[in-house]
Amino acid sequence: MTATVTTTRKGRTARSAEARRRRLVAGAFLLPALVLLGALVVHPIGYSVYRSFFDRGGDTFVGAGNFREILHDDTIRTALTNTALWVVLAPTTATALGLIFAVLTERVRWGTAFKLLVFMPMAISMLAAGIIFRLVYDHDPDRGVANAVWVGVHDTFAESSAFPKARPGRDSPLQDSGGGAFTTREPVRAGVPALLPLVGVAPEALPEGTRTAAAAPAEPGKVTGTVWQDFTRGGGGRTNTVDATEQAFAGMRIEAVKDGRVVDTATARADGTFTLSAKADGALLRLPAANFREAYSGVQWLGPTLVTPAIIGAYVWMWAGFAMVLIGAGLAAVPRELLEAARVDGANEWQVFRRITVPLLGPVLAVVLVTLVINVMKIFDLVFVIAPGAVQDDANVLALQLYRTSFGTDADPGLGSAIAVLLLVLVIPVMLVNIRRLRKEGSR
């Protein structure tokens, strides 16, 4: 009996020694990682928390003063508001687009190629993407793709004038009648050609195909006239006279107005001449403001109002592919018999998608959504690169404000550390939710 007990104790001792040896070996392998983790993560976090309770110089303890400053500083409050907007819009939009792309590309033969194109922006750094979209959102339609498309669509339905700078010259028979329109000083008469001279349009800005102006012939019972650029290149020429080399304003709209009512209209021909009926006899001729409407130059994508949504659009362009790939992998694991059974039972495609596909993809959608939420709370590169300096305060987010506060000529490390702590506090609940979800998934 004694020998048996002794043998059992020796076995336990040996197993205990083996366990200790295994723990020591594991600790030896983990030690470098733990040292790096402590040096690069734990120590900076601890020091940031400590530094957030001191003033700019780090000598005076201010307690919660830096955190109170966060609540009262308008720039930081704007950064908080924009960060909240990012958290709400960017992850949900990217996840929704990823879900749509993943579901639709399953049904097309070229789905793999489409997925490759959508995922390709993930290979681009945030800095490069920021430079790309800074050009995409350029206000000049000749440089910015977004405004080039927008202006093209706009001009399809509301064509801009070719004469936005045109105006009457000195001693012109035309006068400003308000609202951007010009009217003749005296009524016109049938059989007497009217002269409507304008200046102010650069020769190279005239519409393609513009011809030399011609003097309109007199026609009995009709009002005729010429509208043209009363300017001779190189000098010379006579004022209020159609000279040989002066250019016509083809396409200019002319209205005959009597007692405040338009009685007839005409459009200038290629040589600038026009003809009105006898109704125009005794009327004033008016060049309406539509002739001089400024060319539509597009939307101020990087103005104070739209800069944050525009940058969020750039982020979605980059990360929708990430969401699509993860959701596509989850979709491949969905049991096809469930989908087919629902279709056999009479469910349409929308019902199958809403009641079966989306619920089964719930865990994957949660992973994508939480990952993107954590990612956007630290967004910095895109905002810093895309937003022009004049509107950077309007596009500001917490990570960018942390950089701007902590570095530079007017740096305040205490306030910057407080912003870093606030950002950490905001990220921790999302991380805890993610960890809890992962543990729940692992216990199944």
C-alpha positions as CSV (number, residue, x, y, z in Angstrom):
1,M,0.0,0.0,0.0
2,T,2.8,2.4,1.0
3,A,4.7,1.6,-2.2
4,T,1.5,2.4,-4.3
5,V,1.1,5.8,-2.6
6,T,4.8,6.6,-3.1
7,T,4.5,5.7,-6.8
8,T,1.4,7.9,-7.2
9,R,3.2,10.8,-5.5
10,K,6.2,10.4,-7.7
11,G,3.9,10.4,-10.8
12,R,2.2,13.6,-9.7
13,T,5.5,15.2,-9.0
14,A,6.8,14.3,-12.4
15,R,3.6,15.6,-14.1
16,S,3.8,18.8,-12.0
17,A,7.4,19.3,-13.1
18,E,6.5,18.6,-16.7
19,A,3.7,21.2,-16.5
20,R,6.1,23.8,-15.0
21,R,8.6,23.1,-17.7
22,R,6.0,23.6,-20.4
23,R,4.9,26.8,-18.8
24,L,8.5,28.1,-18.6
25,V,9.0,27.2,-22.3
26,A,5.7,28.9,-23.3
27,G,6.7,31.9,-21.2
28,A,10.1,32.1,-22.8
29,F,8.5,32.1,-26.3
30,L,5.9,34.7,-25.2
31,L,8.4,37.0,-23.4
32,P,9.6,38.9,-26.5
33,A,6.0,39.5,-27.6
34,L,5.0,40.6,-24.1
35,V,8.0,43.0,-23.9
36,L,7.1,44.5,-27.2
37,L,3.4,44.7,-26.2
38,G,4.3,46.4,-23.0
39,A,6.7,48.8,-24.7
40,L,4.6,49.7,-27.7
41,V,1.1,49.5,-26.3
42,V,0.7,49.3,-22.6
43,H,3.4,51.9,-21.7
44,P,2.1,54.5,-24.3
45,I,-1.4,54.1,-23.1
46,G,-0.4,54.4,-19.5
47,Y,1.7,57.5,-20.2
48,S,-1.1,59.1,-22.3
49,V,-3.5,58.7,-19.4
50,Y,-0.9,60.1,-17.0
51,R,-0.1,63.0,-19.3
52,S,-3.7,63.9,-19.9
53,F,-3.9,65.3,-16.3
54,F,-1.1,67.8,-16.8
55,D,-0.9,71.1,-18.6
56,R,0.8,72.0,-21.8
57,G,4.3,72.0,-20.2
58,G,3.7,68.9,-18.2
59,D,4.6,70.5,-14.9
60,T,1.2,71.6,-13.5
61,F,-1.4,69.0,-12.5
62,V,-4.8,70.2,-14.0
63,G,-6.9,67.2,-13.1
64,A,-9.9,67.0,-15.5
65,G,-9.2,70.4,-17.0
66,N,-8.1,69.0,-20.3
67,F,-11.2,66.9,-20.6
68,R,-13.4,69.9,-19.8
69,E,-11.5,71.8,-22.6
70,I,-12.6,69.0,-25.0
71,L,-16.3,69.7,-24.2
72,H,-15.9,73.5,-24.6
73,D,-13.6,73.7,-27.7
74,D,-15.7,74.2,-30.8
75,T,-13.1,72.6,-33.1
76,I,-13.0,69.4,-31.0
77,R,-16.8,69.3,-30.7
78,T,-16.9,69.5,-34.5
79,A,-14.4,66.6,-34.6
80,L,-16.7,64.6,-32.2
81,T,-19.7,65.3,-34.4
82,N,-18.0,64.3,-37.6
83,T,-16.6,61.1,-36.0
84,A,-20.1,60.1,-35.0
85,L,-21.2,60.8,-38.5
86,W,-18.4,58.6,-39.8
87,V,-19.4,55.8,-37.4
88,V,-23.0,55.9,-38.5
89,L,-22.6,56.3,-42.3
90,A,-19.3,54.8,-43.4
91,P,-19.5,51.2,-42.0
92,T,-23.2,50.8,-42.8
93,T,-22.8,52.0,-46.4
94,A,-19.7,49.9,-47.0
95,T,-21.4,46.8,-45.5
96,A,-24.6,47.3,-47.4
97,L,-22.7,47.7,-50.7
98,G,-20.6,44.7,-49.9
99,L,-23.7,42.6,-49.2
100,I,-25.4,43.8,-52.5
101,F,-22.2,43.1,-54.5
102,A,-21.7,39.7,-52.9
103,V,-25.3,38.6,-53.6
104,L,-25.5,39.9,-57.1
105,T,-22.1,38.6,-58.3
106,E,-23.1,35.1,-57.4
107,R,-25.5,35.2,-60.3
108,V,-23.3,36.4,-63.1
109,R,-20.7,34.7,-65.1
110,W,-18.2,37.5,-64.8
111,G,-18.7,37.8,-61.0
112,T,-15.0,37.0,-60.2
113,A,-13.8,39.8,-62.5
114,F,-16.2,42.2,-60.9
115,K,-15.1,41.2,-57.4
116,L,-11.5,41.7,-58.4
117,L,-12.3,45.2,-59.6
118,V,-14.2,46.1,-56.5
119,F,-11.6,44.7,-54.2
120,M,-8.6,46.3,-56.0
121,P,-8.8,49.7,-54.1
122,M,-7.8,47.7,-51.0
123,A,-4.4,47.4,-52.5
124,I,-4.0,51.2,-52.5
125,S,-2.7,53.0,-49.4
126,M,-4.9,55.6,-47.7
127,L,-2.4,58.3,-48.7
128,A,-2.6,57.4,-52.4
129,A,-6.4,57.1,-52.3
130,G,-6.6,60.6,-50.7
131,I,-4.5,62.0,-53.5
132,I,-6.7,60.3,-56.1
133,F,-9.9,61.6,-54.6
134,R,-8.5,65.1,-54.1
135,L,-8.3,65.2,-57.9
136,V,-11.6,63.5,-58.4
137,Y,-13.3,66.1,-56.3
138,D,-11.5,69.1,-57.9
139,H,-14.0,71.9,-58.6
140,D,-12.7,72.5,-62.1
141,P,-14.7,70.2,-64.4
142,D,-11.7,69.9,-66.7
143,R,-9.7,68.2,-63.9
144,G,-12.2,66.7,-61.4
145,V,-14.0,63.6,-62.7
146,A,-16.9,64.1,-60.3
147,N,-17.7,67.6,-61.5
148,A,-17.1,66.6,-65.1
149,V,-19.8,64.0,-64.9
150,W,-22.1,66.3,-62.9
151,V,-21.7,69.2,-65.3
152,G,-22.2,66.9,-68.3
153,V,-25.5,65.7,-66.8
154,H,-26.6,69.2,-65.9
155,D,-25.8,70.7,-69.3
156,T,-27.8,67.9,-70.9
157,F,-31.0,69.3,-69.3
158,A,-30.0,73.0,-68.9
159,E,-27.5,74.2,-71.4
160,S,-25.3,77.0,-70.3
161,S,-24.9,80.2,-72.3
162,A,-22.0,80.7,-74.6
163,F,-21.9,84.5,-73.8
164,P,-21.7,84.8,-70.0
165,K,-19.4,87.9,-70.1
166,A,-21.2,89.8,-72.9
167,R,-22.4,93.3,-72.1
168,P,-23.3,96.5,-74.0
169,G,-20.4,98.8,-74.8
170,R,-20.2,102.6,-74.4
171,D,-22.9,104.5,-76.3
172,S,-24.6,101.2,-77.1
173,P,-28.3,101.3,-78.2
174,L,-28.7,98.6,-75.5
175,Q,-29.1,99.3,-71.8
176,D,-29.3,97.1,-68.6
177,S,-32.9,96.4,-67.8
178,G,-32.2,94.5,-64.6
179,G,-32.0,90.8,-63.7
180,G,-29.1,90.3,-66.2
181,A,-31.2,91.2,-69.3
182,F,-30.5,94.0,-71.8
183,T,-33.1,96.1,-73.7
184,T,-33.0,98.6,-76.5
185,R,-33.3,102.2,-75.5
186,E,-35.8,103.0,-78.2
187,P,-38.6,100.9,-79.8
188,V,-37.8,99.3,-83.2
189,R,-39.6,99.8,-86.4
190,A,-40.5,97.4,-89.3
191,G,-38.3,97.8,-92.3
192,V,-35.5,99.4,-90.2
193,P,-32.7,96.9,-89.3
194,A,-31.9,97.0,-85.5
195,L,-28.4,96.9,-84.3
196,L,-27.6,95.0,-81.0
197,P,-23.9,95.3,-80.4
198,L,-22.2,93.7,-77.4
199,V,-18.6,93.4,-76.1
200,G,-16.8,91.4,-73.5
201,V,-16.5,87.9,-75.0
202,A,-13.0,86.7,-75.7
203,P,-12.7,85.5,-79.4
204,E,-11.5,82.1,-78.3
205,A,-14.6,81.7,-76.0
206,L,-17.1,82.1,-78.9
207,P,-19.0,78.9,-79.8
208,E,-17.4,76.6,-82.4
209,G,-18.5,77.4,-85.9
210,T,-19.1,81.1,-85.2
211,R,-19.2,83.1,-88.4
212,T,-18.4,86.7,-89.3
213,A,-21.4,89.0,-88.6
214,A,-23.5,90.4,-91.4
215,A,-25.7,93.5,-91.6
216,A,-29.3,92.4,-91.7
217,P,-31.2,93.5,-94.8
218,A,-34.4,95.5,-94.4
219,E,-37.6,93.6,-95.0
220,P,-41.0,95.4,-95.4
221,G,-43.4,94.6,-92.6
222,K,-40.8,92.8,-90.5
223,V,-38.2,93.7,-87.9
224,T,-34.7,92.6,-88.7
225,G,-31.4,93.1,-87.0
226,T,-28.0,91.8,-86.1
227,V,-26.6,90.9,-82.7
228,W,-22.8,90.7,-82.8
229,Q,-19.5,91.4,-80.9
230,D,-18.7,95.0,-81.7
231,F,-15.0,94.5,-81.5
232,T,-12.4,94.3,-84.2
233,R,-9.3,92.2,-83.3
234,G,-6.1,94.3,-83.7
235,G,-8.0,97.6,-83.4
236,G,-9.9,99.7,-85.8
237,G,-13.5,99.4,-86.7
238,R,-16.4,101.7,-85.9
239,T,-18.6,101.6,-82.8
240,N,-22.2,100.4,-83.3
241,T,-21.4,99.3,-86.9
242,V,-21.1,95.8,-88.2
243,D,-17.5,95.8,-89.5
244,A,-16.1,93.3,-91.9
245,T,-14.2,91.1,-89.4
246,E,-16.4,91.2,-86.4
247,Q,-18.0,88.0,-85.1
248,A,-21.6,87.1,-84.8
249,F,-23.4,86.0,-81.6
250,A,-25.1,82.9,-83.2
251,G,-27.8,81.4,-81.1
252,M,-28.6,84.6,-79.1
253,R,-32.3,84.7,-78.2
254,I,-34.1,88.0,-78.9
255,E,-37.6,88.9,-77.5
256,A,-39.9,91.7,-78.7
257,V,-41.6,93.3,-75.6
258,K,-44.7,95.5,-75.7
259,D,-46.3,96.8,-72.4
260,G,-44.3,94.2,-70.4
261,R,-45.5,91.3,-72.6
262,V,-43.4,89.2,-75.0
263,V,-45.1,89.4,-78.4
264,D,-42.5,87.7,-80.6
265,T,-39.2,85.9,-80.3
266,A,-36.3,85.0,-82.6
267,T,-32.9,83.3,-82.4
268,A,-29.8,84.8,-84.1
269,R,-28.6,82.9,-87.1
270,A,-24.9,81.9,-87.7
271,D,-24.2,85.4,-89.0
272,G,-25.9,87.1,-86.1
273,T,-29.0,88.2,-88.1
274,F,-32.5,87.6,-86.9
275,T,-36.1,88.3,-88.2
276,L,-39.2,89.2,-86.2
277,S,-42.8,89.4,-87.5
278,A,-44.8,92.6,-87.8
279,K,-45.9,92.1,-84.1
280,A,-42.5,93.4,-83.1
281,D,-43.2,96.8,-84.8
282,G,-42.9,99.5,-82.1
283,A,-41.7,97.0,-79.4
284,L,-38.5,97.1,-77.4
285,L,-36.1,94.3,-78.2
286,R,-34.8,92.4,-75.1
287,L,-31.9,90.1,-74.8
288,P,-33.1,87.9,-71.9
289,A,-30.8,87.0,-69.0
290,A,-30.7,83.3,-70.2
291,N,-28.3,84.5,-72.9
292,F,-25.7,85.5,-70.3
293,R,-26.1,82.8,-67.7
294,E,-22.7,81.8,-66.2
295,A,-21.5,78.4,-67.2
296,Y,-22.4,75.8,-64.6
297,S,-19.2,74.8,-62.9
298,G,-20.5,71.9,-60.8
299,V,-20.6,71.2,-57.1
300,Q,-18.2,72.3,-54.4
301,W,-17.5,68.7,-53.2
302,L,-14.8,69.9,-50.9
303,G,-16.7,72.9,-49.6
304,P,-17.7,73.2,-45.9
305,T,-21.1,71.5,-46.5
306,L,-20.2,68.4,-48.5
307,V,-16.5,67.7,-47.6
308,T,-17.3,65.1,-44.9
309,P,-19.8,63.1,-47.1
310,A,-17.3,63.3,-50.0
311,I,-14.5,61.9,-47.9
312,I,-16.8,59.1,-46.6
313,G,-17.5,58.3,-50.3
314,A,-13.7,57.8,-50.8
315,Y,-13.6,55.5,-47.8
316,V,-16.5,53.4,-49.0
317,W,-14.8,53.1,-52.4
318,M,-11.8,51.6,-50.6
319,W,-13.6,49.3,-48.1
320,A,-16.7,48.1,-49.9
321,G,-14.5,45.4,-51.5
322,F,-13.3,44.2,-48.1
323,A,-16.9,43.9,-47.0
324,M,-17.9,42.1,-50.2
325,V,-15.1,39.5,-49.9
326,L,-15.9,38.6,-46.3
327,I,-19.7,38.5,-46.9
328,G,-19.1,36.5,-50.1
329,A,-17.2,33.9,-48.1
330,G,-20.1,33.7,-45.6
331,L,-22.5,33.4,-48.4
332,A,-20.7,30.4,-49.8
333,A,-21.3,28.6,-46.5
334,V,-25.1,29.2,-46.6
335,P,-26.9,25.9,-47.1
336,R,-28.4,26.1,-50.6
337,E,-31.2,23.6,-49.8
338,L,-32.7,26.3,-47.4
339,L,-32.8,28.8,-50.3
340,E,-34.3,26.3,-52.7
341,A,-36.8,25.1,-50.2
342,A,-38.0,28.7,-49.7
343,R,-38.3,29.2,-53.4
344,V,-40.3,26.0,-53.8
345,D,-42.6,27.2,-51.0
346,G,-43.4,30.3,-53.1
347,A,-41.0,32.9,-51.7
348,N,-39.8,35.5,-54.2
349,E,-36.2,36.6,-54.4
350,W,-36.6,39.6,-52.2
351,Q,-38.3,37.4,-49.5
352,V,-35.5,34.8,-49.7
353,F,-32.9,37.6,-49.4
354,R,-34.6,39.4,-46.5
355,R,-35.8,36.4,-44.5
356,I,-33.2,33.7,-45.1
357,T,-30.0,35.1,-46.6
358,V,-29.5,38.1,-44.4
359,P,-30.4,36.3,-41.1
360,L,-28.0,33.5,-41.9
361,L,-25.3,36.1,-42.8
362,G,-25.9,37.9,-39.5
363,P,-22.6,36.8,-37.8
364,V,-20.5,37.7,-40.9
365,L,-22.3,41.1,-41.2
366,A,-21.6,41.8,-37.5
367,V,-17.9,41.0,-38.0
368,V,-17.6,43.4,-41.0
369,L,-19.7,46.1,-39.3
370,V,-17.7,46.0,-36.0
371,T,-14.4,45.9,-37.9
372,L,-15.3,48.9,-40.0
373,V,-16.6,50.8,-36.9
374,I,-13.2,50.4,-35.2
375,N,-11.5,51.4,-38.4
376,V,-13.4,54.6,-39.0
377,M,-13.0,55.8,-35.4
378,K,-9.2,56.0,-36.1
379,I,-9.6,57.5,-39.6
380,F,-6.9,60.1,-40.3
381,D,-5.2,59.8,-43.6
382,L,-8.1,60.4,-45.9
383,V,-9.3,63.5,-44.0
384,F,-5.9,64.9,-43.8
385,V,-5.1,64.5,-47.5
386,I,-8.5,65.2,-49.1
387,A,-9.8,68.1,-47.1
388,P,-8.2,71.5,-48.2
389,G,-6.7,73.6,-45.4
390,A,-9.6,76.1,-45.6
391,V,-12.2,73.5,-44.7
392,Q,-10.1,71.1,-42.6
393,D,-11.9,72.3,-39.5
394,D,-15.3,71.4,-41.1
395,A,-14.0,67.9,-42.0
396,N,-12.2,67.4,-38.7
397,V,-12.3,64.0,-36.9
398,L,-10.9,63.0,-33.5
399,A,-7.8,61.3,-34.9
400,L,-6.9,64.3,-37.0
401,Q,-7.6,66.6,-34.1
402,L,-5.3,64.5,-31.9
403,Y,-2.5,65.0,-34.5
404,R,-3.2,68.8,-34.9
405,T,-3.3,69.3,-31.1
406,S,-0.3,67.2,-30.2
407,F,2.2,68.5,-32.9
408,G,3.1,71.7,-34.5
409,T,4.0,75.2,-33.3
410,D,1.1,75.5,-30.9
411,A,1.2,71.9,-29.6
412,D,-0.5,71.0,-26.4
413,P,0.6,67.5,-25.4
414,G,-1.7,67.5,-22.3
415,L,-4.9,68.2,-24.4
416,G,-3.7,65.9,-27.1
417,S,-3.3,63.1,-24.6
418,A,-6.8,63.8,-23.3
419,I,-8.1,63.4,-26.9
420,A,-6.2,60.1,-27.2
421,V,-7.8,58.8,-24.0
422,L,-11.2,59.9,-25.2
423,L,-10.7,58.0,-28.4
424,L,-9.5,54.9,-26.5
425,V,-12.6,55.1,-24.3
426,L,-14.9,55.3,-27.3
427,V,-13.2,52.4,-29.0
428,I,-13.2,50.0,-26.0
429,P,-17.0,49.3,-25.9
430,V,-16.9,48.3,-29.6
431,M,-13.9,46.0,-28.9
432,L,-15.7,44.5,-25.9
433,V,-18.8,43.8,-28.0
434,N,-16.6,42.2,-30.6
435,I,-14.8,40.0,-28.0
436,R,-18.1,39.0,-26.5
437,R,-19.4,38.0,-29.8
438,L,-16.3,36.0,-30.7
439,R,-16.5,34.1,-27.4
440,K,-20.2,33.3,-28.0
441,E,-19.3,32.0,-31.5
442,G,-16.5,29.9,-30.0
443,S,-18.7,28.3,-27.4
444,R,-21.2,27.0,-30.0
